[in-house]
Amino acid sequence: MTEHEFDHLRAFLKARSGLALGPEKRYLVESRLAPVCQRHGLQGLAELVSCLRRAGDPALESAVIEAMTTNETFFFRDRAPFELFRDVLLPRCLARRDGSRRIRIWCAAASTGQEPYSLAMLLHEAGPLLSGWSVEILATDISAEVVERARSGLYTQFEVQRGLPVRLLLKYFTQVGKNWQLSPAIRSAVKFRPLNLLRNFAELGAFDVIFCRNVLIYFDTPTKTEVLRRLARSLNPGGAVLLGAAETVIGLSDALVPDPEHRGLYVAASSERARGLRVSAAG
Ligand SMILES: C[S@@+](CC[C@H](N)C(=O)[O-])C[C@H]1O[C@@H](n2cnc3c(N)ncnc32)[C@H](O)[C@@H]1O
């Protein structure tokens, strides 16, 4: 692959998925795209780049984007965000939404589904607290392939051993051969669909809780700023965004502000809670 071809791939990936690759990622690109070339009957990366330049093969374009995404995830990843959800955000939602009795949650880069299904299990465990409430969990990802896997609710032994308490494994999964099938009750609690965070997502409506974890790390600064701005606009009054452990809004966006009492939790700068936080910081 020539320098020119590599630059074309980097520009293509940044424009289409937000993935910002440094010049040192040449080896990563080569190793992830070699199997794509094989599957699509291409001689090598030079031919792949010339196909992308002609821009007439959407299946190839998607395959390139999907091959370059990192889908690492596991049940109850980092634990603290899920405890925050159960102990802080859910009680807040129950208090604020008592009128409509409707709660909307969005996992904005849900990969193979462990994050939204962890939330669905927590909600199921909350049981009678939510009786008479409608709780919607929407889970999206740029990759149609991982969305399809997530929908199946089928996980390997390795996947269920990562982060999932044995009690919940036994309660919500059934063993099918070497794999584990999630129960219909939990699967049906989550709606999956492909969605690219670079595109306008206002049509999804407003949410009380948005999990957008471990995806912004792959974007450059202007892209992070733009996505954070639009996430803030997708919050219901009193809503909150949770980011990954290595992600922050600081230095990137004024639209969201950190909640000083709860690390990793962000509220809209225009919200009542943010105004309250400013007053208590000043006084
Ligand atoms: C590392 S996983 C994070 C999964 C989960 N949120 C977690 O923290 O465990 C990042 C996910 O972001 C998705 N992704 C990358 N670029 C995206 C984009 N532009 N729009 C939506 N999803 C994207 C990838 O396909 C991948 O599944």
The ligand as a Tripos MOL2 file, in Angstrom:
@<TRIPOS>MOLECULE
LIG
   27    29     1     0     0
SMALL
NO_CHARGES

@<TRIPOS>ATOM
      1 C1        -15.3910   -0.3480   22.1580 C.3       1 LIG1
      2 S1        -17.0470   -0.5550   21.6490 S.3       1 LIG1
      3 C2        -17.9140    0.0550   23.0660 C.3       1 LIG1
      4 C3        -19.0970   -0.7850   23.4150 C.3       1 LIG1
      5 C4        -19.8100   -0.3960   24.7180 C.3       1 LIG1
      6 N1        -20.3550    0.9380   24.6430 N.3       1 LIG1
      7 C5        -18.8800   -0.5040   25.9010 C.2       1 LIG1
      8 O1        -18.4320    0.5060   26.4210 O.co2     1 LIG1
      9 O2        -18.5870   -1.6340   26.3170 O.co2     1 LIG1
     10 C6        -17.2140    0.7980   20.4850 C.3       1 LIG1
     11 C7        -18.3830    0.6090   19.5490 C.3       1 LIG1
     12 O3        -18.5890    1.8550   18.8580 O.3       1 LIG1
     13 C8        -19.0480    1.5670   17.5610 C.3       1 LIG1
     14 N2        -18.8300    2.7470   16.7020 N.ar      1 LIG1
     15 C9        -17.6830    3.1970   16.1560 C.ar      1 LIG1
     16 N3        -17.9040    4.3030   15.4100 N.ar      1 LIG1
     17 C10       -19.2270    4.5750   15.5110 C.ar      1 LIG1
     18 C11       -20.0650    5.5840   14.9690 C.ar      1 LIG1
     19 N4        -19.5890    6.5380   14.1630 N.pl3     1 LIG1
     20 N5        -21.3870    5.5520   15.2730 N.ar      1 LIG1
     21 C12       -21.8970    4.5650   16.0790 C.ar      1 LIG1
     22 N6        -21.1450    3.5850   16.6120 N.ar      1 LIG1
     23 C13       -19.8260    3.5970   16.3380 C.ar      1 LIG1
     24 C14       -18.2340    0.3450   17.1490 C.3       1 LIG1
     25 O4        -18.8540   -0.3900   16.0970 O.3       1 LIG1
     26 C15       -18.1520   -0.4310   18.4760 C.3       1 LIG1
     27 O5        -19.1250   -1.4350   18.5330 O.3       1 LIG1
@<TRIPOS>BOND
     1     1     2 1
     2     2     3 1
     3     2    10 1
     4     3     4 1
     5     4     5 1
     6     5     6 1
     7     5     7 1
     8     7     8 2
     9     7     9 1
    10    10    11 1
    11    11    12 1
    12    11    26 1
    13    12    13 1
    14    13    14 1
    15    13    24 1
    16    14    15 ar
    17    14    23 ar
    18    15    16 ar
    19    16    17 ar
    20    17    18 ar
    21    17    23 ar
    22    18    19 1
    23    18    20 ar
    24    20    21 ar
    25    21    22 ar
    26    22    23 ar
    27    24    25 1
    28    24    26 1
    29    26    27 1
@<TRIPOS>SUBSTRUCTURE
     1 LIG1         1 GROUP 0 **** ****
